[in-house]
Amino acid sequence: MDSDDENLRISDPLPSTSHSQNDPLDQWDDFQNSISSPIGEPDLLDLSDSPESTIFHHKEHPANAFPAMEDIRRQGKLCDINLTVGTHTFQAHRIVLAATVPYFRAMFTNDMREANQSEIEILTVEPSAMESLINYAYTGKIVISTNNVQNLMMGASFLQLTRVRDACAEFLQMRLTPQNVLGIRHFAESLGCLNLVTASEKYIQKSFKAVAESEEFMGISFEHISELISRDELNIDTEEIVFTAVMRWIKYDVLTRSVYLPKLLVRVRLPLLTPQFLADKVSSEEMIRSSHQCRDLLDEARDYHLMPERRPLLNSFKSKPRKCKDLVGVIYAVGGQTKSGNSLSTVEVYDPITRRWRDAEAMSMHRSRVGVAVMQNRLYAIGGYNGQERLNTVEVFDAESKKWSKVASMNCKRSAVGAVALGDHLYVCGGFDGISSLDTVERYNPEENNWTMMPTMTKHRSAAGVVQLNGKIYALGGHNGLSIFDSVEVYDTRTESWTETVPMLSKRCRLGVATLNGKIFACGGYDGSSFLRSVECFDPDTNKWSYVQSMNVTRSRVALVADMDKLWAIGGYDGMKNLKTVEMYCPETDIWTFVASMESHEGGVGVGVIPMI
């Protein structure tokens, strides 16, 4: 800096003017004077060798402009349109509304009568919602709450603000409950919001039992309940839930609705009800006894159980178990063994959406050869071997609290035990008590927290497969310490007795069993001389077993579970080593494919699926 610059006195006053230095009017006058002064024409620069043009982009320009327009609107300046909603009037700028709201764009740019009016009446939008939507037009922001979401969604639909409407729909979707889903579905349908309609429909299917117990369910129309109970994809444990829902709806207004009973009962899959339920609950209903059509349907269901050879003649939908394809469950692998054969308390869970395993909360004790069953969305780990003795202890995992807790112990110690949930009870069948294979059966009542001895099986079965199908329990294969079985026996809760049924095509112990699409699948195991990878399927309608595609790997001590309309064969032992690999079977393609292997287990796990609802 020159010395003269250093001696400048910054405190010297500027020449006085009649206007403030920052006065816009003063600056405008100065500019006008400058361009009118006779200073001559500027010399043109020679830029012939440079590019012809460039683009200057001020990225913040739109972001700065809309807040300025909002501020001007709130001052009541430059507004050229009044929107009247009831007794409320809102000022705004036509250009802003036309630029941001499709409804007003069509109104103001298509020579409609309102295009030249200074005041427009809006009849179909609630005032507070209109205010929020006008603010959104200027700011791009809107607050959605449980108090305003319905009015906002209606207003956004009227004004064709699809993004706001969809945001409201997503807000409602995250808050669906069994008590409100039917109303939300109806509301979404009235607005033509298909995404929310679809989400509501899936929720109703997944939570049908709870929805059918709600007050909203009592108010639906005959056409709606008829369509609903016709669906294949209702997520129900038993057909009893559908029958109970129908009777509850009818009895809510007997005088008006009793005429619909035959038309609804034909859509209930009565053959899937147990003989005991048919006798105790269905045939005891006076409205059913007094209707010739209803009695015919009841007789048809009874014949299904009494004359299985006639089952192929029955309408297929009536004997087809319902299956919710949208219901996704997480697969829990419980206990098992290390490479050296030590028992584990480890639990890991597989999410079929992310296709990854992760560790979950461990059990309170080590358990291999453990029985696992899921009842009322709670996972039970039953018996097993802790490395020193066979166990009669039982613990249950609650997926919501993510905690294990102990329940009543069984009457007998059991490892290599089969466990299954049927209705509101757990059943455990056979197993090994450290001395011999067992034929005993116990039933657990969660309400009373006790175990009751039930009729014994026809054979002592250890390492058997146990599943339930159509209200009956099947025990497949296993061994008695001397022989390995291909035999199958079935337990009828009505007669409380076990009877032999069609044997499997192969002898199998330590096999995996599961039900899928109304059929029983048995895979892998050991036949006394070979470790198996073959898979067979039992169809109760034809009463026959048939082979399907074999697994890619031989698997004894394999766990098999159904989820998302697929079968999952988890872990096992191939005759040389424990396995952590997992295969998935698609019945439509009859193909097994490998999926992610377990990370914390080396085979011999018990498995169960807890639905994500």
Protein Blocks (a to p, Z undefined) as FASTA:
>chain_A
ZZklmmpcfkbccdddfbdfklmklmmmmmmmmmmpcgbjaddddfklpcfbdcdddfkl
mmmmmmmmmmmmmnopaiabdcdehjbccdddfklmmmmmmklmmmmmnopaklmpcbdc
dfkbcfklmmmmmmmmmnopacddfklmmmmmmmmmmnopaklmmmmmmmmmmmgcfklm
mmmmmmmmmnopaklmmmmmmmmmmmmmmmmmpmklmmpcfklmmmmmmpfkbccfbfkl
mmmmmmmmmmmmmmlmmmmmmmmmmmpcfklpcfklmmmmmmmpmklmmpmklmmmmmmm
mmmmmmmmlmmmpcfklmmccddfklccddddeehidfkopacfbdcdddfklopacddd
ddfbdcehiacddeehiacdeehjehjaccfbdcdddfklopacdddddfbdcehiacdd
ehjbccdeehjehjaccfbdcdddfklopaddddddfbdcehiacddeehiacdeehieh
jaccfbdcdddfklopacdddddfbdcehiacddeehiacdeehiehjaccfbdcdddfk
lopacdddddfbdcehiacddeehiacdeeijehjaccfbdcdddfklopacdddddfkb
ggjiacdddddZZ
